[in-house]
Amino acid sequence: MSSKLQSLKQHTLIVADTGDIEAIRNLQPVDATTNPSLLLKAAEQESYSPLLDQVIAESASSAAPITEACDRFAVAVGSEIIKLIPGRISTEVDARLSFDRPATLKKAVELIERYERAGVTRDRVLIKIASTWEGIQAAAELEREGIQCNLTLLFSFAQAKACADAGVFLISPFVGRIYDWYKKQEGRDFSGLDDPGVQSVARIYRYYKQHMYNTVVMGASFRNSGQIEALTGCDRLTISPALLQSLKDEQGELNISPLLSSDSSDEREVLNEERFRWQHNEDAMATEKLAEGIRAFAADQLKLEKLIKARAARSGV
């Protein structure tokens, strides 16, 4: 009998949610994703010291601001990961730009240009953008320019509808953070097909397939392997190394989730800005989690900047 990970790979494309080179080398995902929190963890690892020192030296020689040094590091990590995977790397725009469409556009183009200078073509990169109204509109423009996007921090059905109509390449609805909110709110646990995070992704998946949207659905932010198993058959799943290893170590056959095989009961709706903001606002969980997620990523971005500044000071650069 094969491992659950092998079985899952028969139905779903697996993406590693990590910046850990060794984990990617061991688990052999197709794609990989990073974010400010994962880049911060990478910067704290000894194995990344040479790469970090190189980035600091290059930034110092060009008198670049600290935000540019962080971009250099993100692209350097992504460029190393690309060598180990056949697919794409997702690299995130600074969360502090989440409500600034022009700045998001500018930063996305800069990241792509950095990758291209590093020898990584744009078809190997997805630009991650928070699923605010401004972020979604920026992504729509980037897609028209041939820069494909991964819309992250997605919690509400309104966000999913707007992303599909914007023609974004991929969305990352967050299973675990939805689960966390309902577990705390209702004071009880959830599992399998009853998990509200799983149900949210399944609803989006059915809606996209029913109305023939091309946007890829990639479930993200998992708390346990049961959530992953309950979404077997989703287009893609981005999974932490610990959960990937758990699935690799456990034997068993996984079948396509019944939540994904039924028809959607949601009529197609194209949202304007006013309808988007109202429907998203009506979802208390999504409103809270989007704001919380942006704040958390922004805080880790600041920590990464401080780490790079401190390391540059110690090295006398």
C-alpha positions in Angstrom: 0.0 0.0 0.0 1.3 3.5 -0.8 1.6 6.4 1.6 -1.2 8.9 2.0 1.1 11.5 0.4 1.6 9.3 -2.7 -2.2 8.7 -2.9 -2.9 12.5 -2.5 -0.6 13.3 -5.3 -2.7 11.1 -7.6 -5.6 13.6 -7.2 -4.1 16.9 -6.2 -1.0 19.0 -7.1 1.1 19.3 -3.9 2.8 22.6 -3.0 5.3 23.0 -0.1 4.4 25.9 2.2 8.0 26.6 3.3 11.3 28.3 2.6 13.2 25.4 4.0 15.5 24.1 1.3 16.2 20.8 2.9 12.5 20.1 3.5 11.7 20.8 -0.2 14.6 18.6 -1.3 13.3 15.7 0.8 9.6 16.0 0.1 9.8 16.9 -3.6 6.7 19.1 -4.1 5.7 20.5 -7.5 5.5 24.1 -6.4 6.5 26.1 -3.3 5.2 29.2 -1.5 6.8 31.7 0.8 5.5 34.6 2.9 7.1 37.2 5.3 6.7 34.8 8.2 8.5 31.9 6.3 11.2 34.3 5.1 11.8 35.4 8.6 12.2 31.8 9.7 14.6 31.2 6.8 16.7 34.3 7.7 17.1 33.0 11.3 18.6 29.7 10.0 22.4 29.2 9.8 22.1 27.6 6.4 20.8 30.8 4.9 23.7 33.0 6.4 25.8 33.1 3.2 22.7 34.1 1.1 21.7 36.7 3.7 25.3 38.1 3.8 25.4 38.3 0.0 22.1 40.2 -0.1 23.3 42.7 2.6 26.5 43.3 0.7 24.7 43.9 -2.6 22.2 46.2 -0.9 25.0 48.2 0.8 26.9 48.7 -2.4 23.9 50.2 -4.1 22.8 52.2 -1.0 19.4 50.5 -1.3 16.7 51.0 1.4 16.1 48.1 3.8 12.8 47.2 2.0 14.9 46.5 -1.1 17.2 44.2 0.8 14.2 42.3 1.9 13.0 42.0 -1.7 16.5 40.8 -2.7 16.4 38.1 0.1 12.9 36.9 -1.0 14.0 36.6 -4.6 17.3 34.9 -3.6 15.4 32.3 -1.5 12.9 31.8 -4.3 15.7 31.4 -6.8 17.3 28.7 -4.7 13.9 26.9 -4.3 13.2 27.0 -8.0 16.3 24.8 -8.6 14.6 22.0 -6.6 11.1 22.1 -8.0 9.6 21.6 -11.5 6.9 24.2 -11.0 6.5 27.7 -9.5 7.6 29.7 -6.5 5.1 32.2 -4.9 6.6 35.4 -3.5 4.6 37.9 -1.6 4.2 41.6 -1.9 4.8 43.6 1.3 1.6 43.3 3.3 1.8 47.0 4.2 0.8 47.7 0.6 -2.4 45.7 0.8 -4.7 48.7 0.4 -2.5 50.6 -2.2 -3.2 49.3 -5.7 -0.6 51.4 -7.5 2.1 50.5 -5.0 1.2 46.8 -5.2 1.5 47.0 -9.0 4.9 48.6 -8.7 6.2 46.1 -6.2 5.0 43.1 -8.2 6.7 44.3 -11.3 9.9 45.0 -9.3 9.9 41.4 -7.9 9.4 39.9 -11.4 12.2 42.0 -12.8 14.5 40.8 -9.9 13.6 37.2 -10.7 14.3 37.7 -14.4 17.7 39.3 -13.6 18.4 36.2 -11.5 17.7 34.0 -14.5 14.2 32.9 -13.3 11.5 33.5 -16.0 8.2 35.0 -15.0 6.3 31.8 -15.9 8.1 30.2 -12.9 6.8 32.8 -10.4 3.5 33.7 -8.8 3.2 37.1 -7.1 1.3 36.7 -3.8 -1.1 39.6 -3.0 -3.6 39.9 -0.1 -7.2 39.5 -1.2 -8.3 43.1 -0.5 -10.4 44.9 -3.1 -7.2 46.9 -4.0 -5.1 43.8 -4.2 -7.6 42.0 -6.4 -7.8 44.9 -8.8 -4.0 45.1 -8.9 -3.9 41.4 -9.7 -6.3 41.8 -12.5 -4.0 44.4 -14.1 -0.9 42.3 -13.6 -2.6 39.2 -15.1 -3.3 41.3 -18.3 0.4 42.2 -18.4 1.4 38.5 -18.2 2.3 38.5 -14.5 0.4 35.7 -12.8 -0.8 36.0 -9.3 -1.6 34.0 -6.1 -4.3 35.8 -4.1 -3.7 35.0 -0.4 -5.4 35.7 2.9 -8.7 34.7 1.4 -11.5 33.9 3.9 -14.8 35.0 2.4 -16.9 33.9 -0.5 -17.0 37.5 -1.7 -13.2 37.5 -2.0 -13.3 34.3 -4.0 -16.0 35.6 -6.4 -14.1 38.9 -7.0 -10.8 37.0 -7.6 -12.4 34.7 -10.2 -13.9 37.7 -12.1 -10.5 39.4 -12.0 -9.1 36.4 -13.8 -6.3 35.7 -11.3 -4.3 32.6 -11.8 -4.7 31.1 -8.3 -6.3 31.7 -4.9 -5.1 30.4 -1.5 -8.2 30.1 0.8 -7.0 29.6 4.4 -8.5 26.5 5.9 -6.7 26.5 9.3 -7.4 30.1 10.2 -11.1 29.7 9.5 -11.1 26.6 11.6 -9.4 28.5 14.5 -12.0 31.2 14.4 -15.0 28.9 14.5 -13.4 26.7 17.2 -12.9 29.6 19.4 -16.2 31.2 18.6 -18.3 28.1 19.2 -16.2 26.5 21.9 -16.0 23.1 20.1 -13.7 21.2 17.8 -14.4 20.2 14.1 -13.0 17.4 12.0 -13.2 16.1 8.5 -16.0 17.1 6.3 -17.6 19.1 9.1 -14.7 21.5 9.4 -15.8 25.0 8.4 -12.4 25.7 6.8 -12.8 22.6 4.6 -16.4 23.5 3.8 -15.3 27.1 2.8 -12.7 25.8 0.3 -15.1 23.2 -1.1 -17.8 25.8 -1.7 -15.4 27.9 -3.6 -14.1 24.9 -5.6 -17.7 23.9 -6.6 -18.6 27.5 -7.6 -15.5 27.8 -9.8 -16.1 24.5 -11.5 -19.9 25.0 -11.9 -19.4 28.4 -13.6 -16.3 27.4 -15.5 -13.7 29.8 -14.0 -10.1 28.9 -14.8 -8.7 30.2 -11.5 -6.9 27.5 -9.6 -8.1 26.7 -6.0 -5.2 26.0 -3.6 -6.3 25.2 -0.1 -3.8 26.6 2.5 -3.0 27.0 6.2 -3.8 23.5 7.5 -3.8 22.6 11.1 -4.0 18.8 10.8 -3.8 16.1 8.1 -7.6 15.4 8.4 -8.3 18.8 6.8 -5.9 17.9 4.0 -7.5 14.5 3.5 -11.0 16.1 3.4 -9.9 18.2 0.5 -8.4 15.4 -1.6 -9.1 16.3 -5.2 -8.8 20.1 -4.8 -6.7 21.6 -7.6 -3.8 22.2 -5.3 -3.0 22.1 -1.6 -0.1 24.0 0.0 1.1 22.1 3.0 3.8 22.6 5.7 6.8 20.2 5.8 5.6 18.7 9.1 2.2 17.7 7.6 3.7 16.6 4.4 6.0 14.3 6.4 3.1 13.0 8.4 1.2 12.1 5.2 4.4 10.5 3.9 4.8 8.3 7.0 1.2 7.1 7.1 -0.1 4.3 4.8 -3.5 4.6 3.2 -5.5 5.3 0.0 -7.3 8.7 -0.3 -10.3 9.3 -2.5 -11.7 12.5 -4.0 -13.7 14.3 -1.3 -17.5 14.1 -1.7 -17.6 17.8 -0.8 -15.8 18.5 -4.1 -17.9 16.3 -6.4 -21.3 17.8 -5.9 -22.8 20.7 -7.8 -22.7 24.3 -6.6 -25.9 25.9 -5.4 -24.5 29.4 -5.7 -25.6 31.5 -8.7 -22.8 33.4 -10.5 -22.5 37.0 -9.3 -20.1 39.7 -10.5 -19.4 42.0 -7.6 -18.7 45.7 -7.9 -16.6 47.4 -5.2 -19.7 48.3 -3.1 -21.2 44.8 -3.2 -17.8 43.3 -2.5 -17.1 45.4 0.6 -20.6 44.8 1.9 -20.6 41.0 1.5 -17.1 40.7 2.9 -18.1 43.0 5.8 -21.1 40.7 6.5 -18.7 37.8 7.2 -17.4 38.5 10.7 -14.8 35.7 10.5 -13.4 36.9 7.2 -13.3 40.5 8.2 -11.4 39.7 11.4 -9.0 37.2 9.8 -8.1 39.3 6.8 -7.2 42.3 9.0 -5.4 40.0 11.5 -3.4 38.3 8.7 -2.3 41.5 7.1 -1.1 42.8 10.5 0.7 39.6 11.2 2.5 39.6 7.9 3.4 43.3 8.2 4.8 42.6 11.7 7.0 39.8 10.4 8.1 42.0 7.5 9.3 44.6 10.1 11.1 41.9 12.1 12.9 40.7 8.9 13.9 44.3 8.2 15.3 44.7 11.8 17.1 41.4 11.5 18.8 42.4 8.3 19.7 45.9 9.7 21.2 44.3 12.8 23.2 41.8 10.8 24.5 44.5 8.5 25.6 46.6 11.5 27.4 43.6 13.0 29.3 43.0 9.8 30.2 46.6 9.4 28.4 47.0 6.1 
